[in-house]
Amino acid sequence: MRPLRRTATAVAAASTMTLSLAACGALGVTGDSSEASPTKGNDITVGLLLPETANTRYDKFDYPIIRNKVQELTDKQGKVVYLNADADAKKQASQLQKMIDDQVDVILLDAVDAHAIADGVQKAKDAGIPVIAYDRLAEGPIDAYVSFDNELVGEVQGRTLLEAMDGGSGVDSSDKIVMMNGSPTDPNAKQFKAGALSELNGSVDVAKSYDTKDWKPENAQANMAQAIKSIGLNNIKGVYSANDGMAGGVIKALQAAGVTELPPITGQDAELDGVQRIVSGEQYMSVYKSYPQEAESAAEMAVAKVQGHDIQFDSLTQDQVDSPTDQDIRALLVPVVALTRDNIEETVIADGIYQLSEICTAKYKADCAAIGLK
């Protein structure tokens, strides 16, 4: 079963290179109380369960953006209760149960293990608490899903890797690459991998492929060290890394092995370290995803669901996805952008994710100047 089904709207949006944060007020819907009879007022509690801290985005972007948007939408009367599972599925199950016991009004769930959390989602449903899957598609009777177009992420990564490997002389199908995929418990990782393989299969030789436990950079580094021993340092023409953190581990392994010129390496999340590696030329690309749009949309969906604003909720969730347990789940799929040295200013700087001074520190000043960032 294909878990992701892009509607015509989603496919059209996927071709858009940049997004305005004004788009977060989806389709001009205001959420005025005249749309429906609210089931709750502004005094609502949103439970936010995020999966881990290895990726800096969750604490730096997702939580504060969701918190601020909920307060804005509820005249500062609503609150967000935030818990992070530190990549521990059992811990997250306990956190979910606590939110059920505390009778929060709605739960935004970014699952550590999408399959293992299904029982907890059912318990929330039985308790009358809506669950919106955030960023990762949890199993069980979720009410909606908001994330990025994950197969498109993989397609963008794979396509950009091939372009980098080309160098004007073409890519040979015998050229060997290593695939450093994400955690096997994360359904997004499977979609990133499928999207990447749709571009890479037949174009290059995937000599080694790893599913990296917990997305941890140190695990990616160990996997890459194994790949180097098996394939040979000079035979690796490119590395597909599913995110920036693992790209950092891959680079450490290559440098420890004595590489003289790094092959093209992909990433995802536009983490500051990743952006700086792109500036310096160590990492070829990342995938920039508009966290403000994803997070603000999730907050809008949560508030609309609790307050009974059905028109707004339906407008925000015009896509559909299938999980292994449920079909035709209402969803919002946000498009993505390939981030390279050529468009740093138009993406992460223009959207206010980073200041120029954060990227172009003393260590990277010369590299920034070389690509016109000054």
C-alpha positions, -999 to +999 in steps of 0.1 A: +000+000+000+014+034-010+011+055+022+012+089+005-013+100-021-007+135-034-038+154-044-037+177-074-033+206-050-003+190-033+015+182-066+010+217-078+024+231-046+054+208-047+067+227-077+068+260-058+103+268-048+096+292-019+068+297+005+054+328+022+046+324+058+014+342+050+003+309+035-002+296+071-037+312+071-047+285+046-070+295+018-079+327+035-099+310+062-101+331+093-116+306+118-142+330+129-166+316+155-195+320+131-182+290+111-194+264+136-206+261+172-173+259+192-169+229+214-144+247+235-135+284+241-100+299+241-090+282+274-076+251+257-047+229+264-027+214+235-004+185+243+027+184+222+048+152+221+081+155+201+104+126+195+140+135+202+166+162+208+194+150+185+178+171+158+179+207+171+148+217+151+123+204+177+134+227+206+145+256+184+117+258+159+087+234+163+078+239+200+082+277+203+064+283+170+035+260+180+033+276+214+033+311+201+007+303+174-017+287+199-014+317+221-021+340+192-051+320+181-066+319+216-061+355+227-032+342+250-056+320+269-046+286+254-014+268+264+009+241+251+022+213+273+054+200+258+072+167+264+101+152+245+108+115+244+145+116+238+142+088+211+126+064+237+094+049+224+084+036+258+090+070+274+068+085+247+040+060+254+041+070+291+040+107+281+010+101+259-008+083+287+000+112+311-016+136+286-047+114+284-048+112+322-044+150+324-073+154+300-056+177+275-080+189+247-060+178+217-026+161+211+000+169+185+021+137+182+055+133+165+060+096+171+093+080+180+079+046+168+049+051+145+038+015+150+044+011+187+024+042+195-008+030+179-023+016+211-018+049+228-035+068+200-065+044+204-066+052+241-067+089+234-095+083+209-114+063+235-110+092+259-124+116+234-091+134+227-082+141+191-047+132+179-031+150+150+001+133+137+028+159+134+058+154+110+056+116+112+026+095+103+016+076+135-005+045+132-039+042+149-070+064+146-054+098+142-077+127+132-053+144+108-017+146+097+006+175+089+040+171+074+062+176+044+058+157+012+083+130+023+087+111-009+093+144-026+121+151+000+138+119-011+133+126-048+149+161-043+178+146-024+184+118-050+180+142-080+204+168-065+230+141-056+230+129-092+234+165-105+263+170-081+280+138-092+275+147-129+300+176-129+293+180-166+307+146-176+277+125-168+270+099-142+281+063-148+257+035-136+288+018-121+295+048-098+292+036-062+273+055-036+264+049+001+229+054+014+226+065+050+189+062+056+170+073+087+157+052+116+137+021+107+111+030+133+103+063+116+078+060+087+092+092+072+126+075+067+110+048+046+094+075+024+126+095+021+144+063+010+117+053-015+118+088-031+155+088-033+156+053-048+131+064-075+159+087-087+190+067-079+180+032-091+195+025-125+216+057-124+242+046-099+253+016-080+240+017-044+270-002-030+259+000+007+227+010+024+221+014+061+190+021+082+205+042+110+192+036+145+176+066+161+190+089+134+221+093+155+252+109+139+275+086+158+256+056+143+259+070+108+296+076+114+301+040+124+281+028+094+301+050+071+334+036+085+322+001+077+312+012+041+346+027+036+363-005+045+340-026+023+340-003-008+372+015-006+376+052+001+384+063-034+355+042-049+327+062-031+314+088-056+286+101-035+267+097-002+229+099+002+224+110+038+188+114+049+195+143+072+221+169+082+230+153+116+240+120+099+258+139+071+280+153+099+288+118+110+294+106+075+319+135+070+337+126+102+342+090+090+355+101+056+379+126+072+391+100+097+398+077+068+420+104+051+398+116+023+415+143+002+383+155-016+349+149-001+323+134-025+289+151-028+268+145+004+231+152+009+212+162+040+179+175+053+165+199+078+188+229+071+204+227+105+229+255+112+258+231+112+246+217+079+242+251+063+277+260+074+291+228+059+273+237+026+289+271+027+323+255+032+318+229+005+319+199+029+282+190+023+266+196-011+230+201-001+202+200+025+165+200+021+150+231+035+115+226+050+095+256+062+092+247+098+072+279+105+046+268+080+044+232+093+043+242+129+018+271+125-005+249+104-004+222+131-013+248+157-042+260+135-054+225+130-053+217+167-072+248+177-098+245+149-104+208+158-110+216+195-131+247+189-153+230+163-143+252+133-149+225+108-146+247+077-112+259+088-101+224+097-113+210+063-095+238+045-063+231+062-064+193+054-072+190+017-046+162+011-050+126+020-027+099+032-029+062+042-012+046+071-008+008+077-039+010+099-061+037+084-069+051+050-081+085+037-065+104+066-070+141+062-036+158+057-016+189+049+016+181+029+040+211+027+064+213-002+102+215+001+133+232-014+167+219-023+191+241-003+226+246-019+252+273-018+232+291-045+200+298-026+209+302+011+200+339+011+166+332-006+156+305+019+168+302+054+179+338+057+148+353+039+125+332+061+143+343+093+155+309+103+190+322+106+207+355+106+237+360+083+259+365+113+249+331+127+260+314+095+290+335+086+310+333+118+347+339+118+354+303+107+332+306+077+337+343+068+359+337+038+337+309+025+306+331+028+324+359+009+333+335-018+297+327-025+284+363-021+271+360+015+283+391+032 
